[in-house]
Amino acid sequence: MAANMKAVKLRIKSVQSTMQITKAMQLVAASKLRKAKEKADNSKPYLGTLLDTLQDIANGNHDFQSPYTKTGKNDKWLYVVIAGDRGLAGGYNSNLFKFMESETKGRDIEVFPIGKKSVEYFKHRNVPIFTEEFAEVAKVTISECFSVAKILCEAYKEGKFGHIFLCYTDFVSMMSQVPKASPILPLSDLADEGGSAKKSKSLILYEPDSETVFNAIVPEYLAGVLYTSINISVASELAARRTAMEAATDNAEEMIETLSLYYNRARQASITQEITEIVAGAEEP
């Protein structure tokens, strides 16, 4: 009985230590989440302005030609997959990868992983990786987003891929984060998704010409898309981690209550047994 009680007491201390960690992680995630969500919201107007400009130039020129609007002849798909750098975030990473499996089924793909978990996942499954240069999502800055955008644009212009998609986790609410795949090149794929308006003659004049301006803006636009998507993904990860750590803390508290109740009952039973043995010994002639 004494040995069993000692084991329960050690178990309680172990769960209490774990609960302190999960509670701390919950508070840290909640603190970072507010800033991440604000950052994501602030980057969206920039994205909207670039998209409006692209649509204005493309729809205002009927004879418009650009390598970024032409559908590539290559049947290979490149997916830029934004995941987390670490776990302990509930189903944040696993849900994204399950979505990717469904999204890419039957397609010849290559991946551009952003996030350590993204690199690990696709390496483990021997999926061709375009580059690991931007493997740590926490270190991807706005300037690096411009570098990634230029790399993607060059790869598309060279005909390495017929389609380039972006896969990330959209922040719907504090309790809901949903994996999402969005086309980024060619821009005709974006139009098929409802990204372009009806054609109309633009009154805006671009120097030296609209095609040059369009081709110069596309990498800027893609950098904005990447930067916004990374911010949204980080906010989603933090929300998922906060929820997961809150659930873990609640479970730890419940487990401590159960173990404490068991310990107290066992202790009471042990005391009662000792008293009974003493009384019985005293009654013996």
PyMOL commands that set and color helices and strands:
alter all, ss='L'
color gray80, all
select helices_A, chain A and resi 2-59+92-103+116-124+137-139+142-157+187-195+210-283
alter helices_A, ss='H'
color red, helices_A
select strands_A, chain A and resi 77-82+109-114+163-173+176-185
alter strands_A, ss='S'
color yellow, strands_A
deselect
rebuild
show_as cartoon
